[in-house]
């Protein structure tokens, strides 16, 4: 499998997207559970299937572009829109909390930001969960610690490293629409339905005063590359945790509505949280 990934990593991004789009539709057709969740999640957000049908192909594109993003000798072409808000935050030495939902090529967004700013402001710190398969764990360890990106494990030690990075004025990246383990989130509205939502993003921002930058990395058509959109959260977070978590969810909703055809509607956003022995609820003590 590792050899297959290395083969994919040298193929043109346009070809990977073409094959991936086809496989996305194959998966959609063969999996009733995935198809039902995709349609139900989109409907919950107020979209008909016709409005988001392109997201079926984009889910496949995401899978097939990963080897290119992780193992490619260079990153695909990506332009950045809204750099002023990032430059301003770094200039104020506030530290930056990059937040992006499961939209577009979220794996590329941190790589591009690191390529642009890490030499001057330090590595961007991201959380990762080690893969169970040895070959995939090897790939992820290489991919997520390259080019100014520092990956830390989903443990208390990893959270401490994120806090340290923000307090010294560096950047941290999170996917706040990812369902956290039991005890590390609260139930908060997401497109009008309660979803178990991480408190980590809100706690990091409230405890460190970091600037919150919302990002989405959209794929351009015909393999022409990507466009990374970044903007600072319009208003400061509320001081109470529950309200701050809800405001972050609302910010993710706005971002998704700007490009619903590239969101992973098949993701189990409303699932019950799992129990994770590596991160107990006491992680919140570190963030206080």
N, C-alpha and C positions, 0 to 999 in steps of 0.2 A: 504493500500500500504506500509506503514511503516513496518508492520508485515512481509510482503512478502520480503522486503529488508533485514530485520534482519534474516529471514530464509536463504536467499541466502548468507549472510555474513559468515555463519558457514559451508557452503559446501566446499568440496575440490576444489582447483583452476582448476584441470584437468576436473572435472565434469562441472564446470561453462563454461570452454572453449569449451567443447564438445557441450553443449546445445547452447551456444552463436553462435558457428560457423553455426549450423543448422538454427538458427533464422536469421543470417546474409544473408544466401542464400534465405530464405523465403521472407525477405524484398526486396532483390534485384529482386526477381521474380515478386513480387506483385506491385512494384512501378516503373512505366515507367520513371517518372521524375528523381528519384534517380538513376536508372540504366543508363539513358542517361547522366546525369551529371558525374557519375563515369567514364564511358567510355570516354567521351569527355575530362575530366581533365587529365586522364592518357595519352590519345593520344596527348594532348597539350604538355606533358612532354616528349613525344617520346617513350612511352611504348604501346605495343599492349595489348589487354585484356588477352591474354595467359600469358604474363609476370607478370601481376598483379592480376590475378584471385584469388589468395590466400587472397588478401586484402578484398574480400567480406566476407569471414569467419572471418577475424580478426576484422572487424568492429563490428560484432556480439559479438565476444569475449570481445571487449572493453566494451560494454554495460553490459554484464553479470558479468564481473569481478569487476565492480565499487562497488557494495555492500561489497565485500570482502576487497577492498582497503579502503573504507570509514569507515566501521563499524567492521571489523574483529579485534579480540583481539590482533593479531600480524600481521606483514606484511609478505607477501609471500617471499620465498627465492629469493634474488637478489644479484648478484655479481657486482662489479664495476670495469670497465676497464679504466685506465688513471687517477688514483687518484693523481698522482704527480702534475699535472697542477693545481688542486684545492688546494692542500697543499701549493704550491708555491705562489698562489695568496693570500691566507689567510695570509701566513707568511709575505708578503709585505704590509699587511693591506690596500689592494687596494679596497676591496669590490668586490663581484662577481655578475655578471648579467648572470643567467642561462637562456639560450634560447633553446627551443625545439619546433619543429613543431608538428602538430597533427599526431604523429607517435607512434606506439606501445602503451605501457601503460604510457602515459605522466603524469597521475595522480600519479603513483607510484614513478616516478623519484624524485619529490620534497620530498616525504615522506622518501625515502631512504637516500637522501642527508641530510635531517634534522636529521634523526636518527644517521648518521655518524658524523656530524660536528656541530650541533646547540648547544650542551652543551658547546663547547669550544668557538664558534664564534658568538653565538646568533641565534635567530630564522630566518628562511628563510621567507621573506615577499612575498606574492602572491596576485594578484588582483582577486576579484570574483564579480560576478553579482548575487545579491540575487534572488532566485527562486520565481516565482509567487505563486506556490503551497505551502501552509503552511507546509505540511509534508516533502516536499523536501527541503524547506528552513531550517527546523530543522536538517535534515540529513547533509546538506552541512555545516551548522554552526559548527556542531560537528566535521565533518570529516576534514575540512580545517583549524581547529585551534587545531590540535592534534600533539603531538610528535615533538615540535620545529618548527611548521609552524604557521605563523601569517597571516591570511587572512584579507585584507583590501578592502573596497568597491571601486567600479569604480567611484570615485568622486575626487574632488580636494584634499580633506583631505587624501584620500588613496594614491594619487600620492605623496603628501608631505611626507607621512610615508615611501614610497619607497626610496625617495631621502635621507631622514634622515638615513635609514638603510645602504645604500651604503656608505654614507660619514663617518659612524662610523666603516666601515670595515666588515659589515655583508653581507648577500646575498639576492638577489631578483630573483624571477622566473617569466618568461613571455612566452606566446605562440605568437611569432611575426607573424605567418601566420594567425592569427585570424583577421577577418575584423572588424576594429574599427568603432565607430559611425562617422557620418558626421562631418567633421571639425577637426578630430583627426588623419588624415592620409593623404597620398599623393598617387597618381597613380604611381606605379613603376613596372618594369618588373618582372614577376615570371614565370619561364619556358617559356619565350618568349612572354608573353602576359601581358599587363598592369593589375595589380590587386591593389585594394585600400588597402594600407599597412600602418600599424600604424607607427607613428614617435616616439612613446614613448620609445621604446627600444633604438633607436639611440640617442635620447636626453639624456636619463639616462646615457648612456655610455660616451657621449661627455662631459656632464656637471660634472660628478663625477670622471671620469678616471677609472671606474671599469673595471676589467678584464671580458671579454666576454667568457663564457664557453658554447659551443654547446653540447647538450645532446640528447640522444635517448635511450629509455628503451625498448628493444626488448623482446618479449615473446619467451620462449624456447618451443620446441615441447613437447607434451604429459604431459602438466602441470608440467614440471620440474622446473618452476620458471622463472626468468627474468635475463637479463644482461643489466646493465646500462653502456653505452659508453659515456665518456666525453672527450672533447678536447678543448683547448683554440683556439680562432680565430687566424688563421695563421698570419695575419698582422693587425696592428692598423687600426681603421676606419678612413676614410677620414674626414677632419674637416668640410666639408660642409654637411648639413643635407640630401639633396637629394642623394648625392653619398653614404653616410653612410647607408641610408635605402636600397639602391640598393645592397650594399655589404652584408647586413644582409640577404636579400632575396636570394642572391647567396649562402650564407653559408647554408641556409635552403635547397636549392636545392641539394647541395652536400650531406647533411645528408640524405635526402629522397632517393637519388639515391643509397645510401649504403644499404637500406632496403625497396625498393618500395612496397614489398608485405605486409607491415604493415602500410602503410600510408592511411589516410582517404581520398581516392580519391573522395568519395561522398560528401565531404564538399564543400559548396558553396563559394569557394575561390574568384571567379570572380564576385560575386554579388555586387549590389549597396549598399553603406553604409546606415544604418538607422539613423534616427534622435533620439538622446538620450538627454532628458532634464536634466539628472543628470550630464552630463559632456559636458559643452559647449566648444567651441574653445578656450576660455580664459584659459583652463588648460595649454596651452603652456606657458603662462606667468609665471606659477609656476616653469617650467622647465628651464627657462632662467638663 
